[in-house]
Amino acid sequence: MMKNVLLILLVVCMFGGGMYPSLYADSKEKPKKVQETKATKTAPPKDDTEDHIRCDEETYKKYSELRPKYMEIQRQIGEIDAKLKANEKNLDTLKGMSDEEIDREVREENVKKLEEENSTLRTNRKRLEEEGIEFYKIYEPVRHKCED
C-alpha cells in the first residue's frame, strides 16, 4: 500500500507541472501573436486631394494647367540654388589650395569658370523668380479657390 502511495505521488509530481505551468515557468508572459483580421488591419491612407479641391470644373481645369507650371518653376529655382551652393563650395576649395597642390594657372582658370557659371546661374535664378512672381499672381487666386 505504501508503495502505491509513493508511486501515485511520483506520478503526480512528474506530470503535475502540466497542470500548473505558472509554478514552473518564468514570470514573464510571452506576447500573444495577434492574427490580422479585417478588424485589426490598418486602413490605407486616404487620398484626400478631392476633399481639398472645392471649385467648379472650369476653375479646376485652369488650376490643373497652372499648378504643374508653377511647380516646375519652383523645381528649377531649387536646382539652381543647389548648383550655386556646390559651386561656392568648389570655389572655396580651389581658393584654399596651395600652389603645390594645384598649378596656379589651372586654379585661376577653374575659379574664373566657376565665377562665370555662378554669374549666369544668378541671372537665370533672378529671371525665374520674376517669372514665378508674375505667374504666381495668376496662379494664387485659382489655387485659393480650389485648395482653401
C-alpha positions in Angstrom: 0.0 0.0 0.0 2.8 2.4 0.9 4.3 1.5 -2.4 1.2 2.5 -4.3 1.0 5.9 -2.4 4.6 6.6 -3.3 4.0 5.6 -6.9 1.0 7.9 -7.1 3.0 10.8 -5.6 5.8 10.2 -8.0 3.3 10.3 -11.0 1.6 13.4 -9.6 5.0 15.1 -9.2 6.2 14.2 -12.7 3.0 15.1 -14.5 1.7 17.8 -12.2 3.8 20.5 -13.8 1.5 20.4 -16.8 -1.5 21.3 -14.7 0.3 24.2 -13.0 2.6 25.7 -15.6 2.9 29.1 -13.8 4.7 27.4 -10.9 7.4 26.2 -13.2 7.5 28.9 -15.9 9.1 32.3 -15.8 7.0 35.1 -14.5 7.2 36.9 -17.8 4.4 36.1 -20.2 5.1 35.8 -23.9 3.2 38.2 -26.0 0.4 36.7 -27.8 0.6 36.7 -31.6 -2.4 38.6 -32.9 -3.7 37.4 -36.2 -4.5 40.2 -38.5 -8.2 40.3 -39.5 -10.3 42.8 -41.3 -11.0 44.5 -38.0 -7.3 44.8 -37.0 -5.8 45.8 -40.4 -4.8 49.4 -40.7 -6.6 51.2 -43.4 -4.5 52.6 -46.2 -4.0 56.3 -46.1 -6.9 58.1 -47.7 -6.2 60.2 -50.8 -7.9 63.3 -49.6 -7.0 65.5 -52.6 -10.6 65.6 -53.6 -11.5 66.9 -50.1 -9.2 69.9 -50.6 -10.4 70.8 -54.0 -13.6 72.7 -53.8 -14.0 74.6 -57.0 -16.1 74.4 -60.2 -14.9 72.4 -63.2 -13.6 75.4 -65.2 -11.6 76.7 -62.3 -10.2 73.3 -61.6 -9.2 72.8 -65.2 -7.3 76.1 -65.0 -5.8 75.1 -61.7 -4.7 71.7 -63.2 -2.9 73.6 -66.0 -1.2 76.2 -63.8 -0.1 74.1 -60.9 2.5 71.9 -62.9 4.0 75.0 -64.4 4.3 76.7 -61.1 5.9 73.6 -59.5 8.3 73.4 -62.5 9.5 77.0 -61.8 10.0 76.2 -58.1 11.9 73.0 -59.1 14.2 74.9 -61.4 14.9 77.5 -58.8 15.8 74.7 -56.3 18.2 73.2 -58.8 19.9 76.5 -59.4 20.3 77.0 -55.7 21.8 73.6 -55.3 24.2 74.2 -58.2 25.2 77.6 -56.7 25.9 76.1 -53.3 28.1 73.3 -54.9 30.0 75.9 -57.0 30.6 78.1 -53.9 32.0 75.1 -52.1 34.2 74.3 -55.0 35.4 77.9 -55.2 36.3 77.9 -51.5 38.2 74.6 -52.0 40.1 75.9 -55.1 41.0 79.2 -53.4 42.2 77.4 -50.3 44.6 75.2 -52.3 48.3 76.0 -52.3 50.5 76.3 -55.4 52.0 72.9 -54.5 48.6 71.2 -54.6 47.4 72.6 -58.0 49.0 74.7 -60.7 48.3 78.4 -60.2 47.1 78.9 -63.8 44.8 75.9 -63.7 43.4 77.1 -60.4 42.8 80.6 -61.7 41.2 79.2 -64.8 38.9 77.0 -62.8 38.0 79.8 -60.4 37.2 82.0 -63.4 34.9 79.4 -65.0 33.1 78.8 -61.7 32.6 82.5 -61.1 31.2 82.9 -64.7 28.9 80.0 -64.2 27.7 81.4 -60.9 27.0 84.7 -62.5 24.9 83.0 -65.2 23.1 80.9 -62.6 22.3 84.0 -60.6 20.9 85.8 -63.7 18.8 82.7 -64.5 17.6 82.5 -60.9 16.6 86.1 -60.9 14.7 85.7 -64.2 12.9 82.6 -62.9 12.0 84.4 -59.6 10.5 87.3 -61.6 8.7 84.8 -63.9 7.5 82.9 -60.8 6.2 86.1 -59.1 4.2 87.1 -62.3 3.0 83.5 -62.7 2.0 83.3 -59.0 -0.2 86.4 -59.4 -2.2 84.4 -61.9 -2.0 81.1 -60.0 -2.7 82.2 -56.5 -6.3 83.3 -56.9 -7.1 80.0 -58.7 -5.2 78.0 -56.1 -7.0 79.8 -53.3 -10.4 78.9 -54.8 -9.6 75.3 -55.2 -7.5 74.4 -52.1 -8.8 76.6 -49.3 
